[in-house]
Amino acid sequence: FAFETDDGNWAPMTRPWFLNHCNAIWTSAGLCSMTGHSFRIGGATELLLHGTPPDVIAVQGRWKSHAFLDYRRRIEQILPVFITNSFDRSRVDLVRTSVAKFHVKYSH
């Protein structure tokens, strides 16, 4: 990705540049700054909630371990914060089943 700079040139959107700009916006709004890892965690959680198979999440997130599965355990704690009474239990069941199959497949 690239973006146009103030002087009209183009520059690559690097990880540090992106995080600095995000954090500048968040801190000016009175929010805490975040690390880049937060995006990986959030992305893995979002994909799990959409029923994406853990194998795909591991590849997309370039996870070298199965550490992202630890965040699956927090989904039921996170969901009530963001979801109202229209919470679809079948989605969590889908995630639970998918992750359980992945765990059986790759546990040694």
Buried (B, 14 or more C-beta within 10 A) or exposed (E): EEEEEEEEEEEEEEEEEBBEEBBEEEEEEEEEEBEEEEBBBEBBBEBBBEEBBBEEBBEEBEBEEBEBBEBBEEBEEEBEEEEEEEEEEEBBEBBBEBBEEBEEEEEE
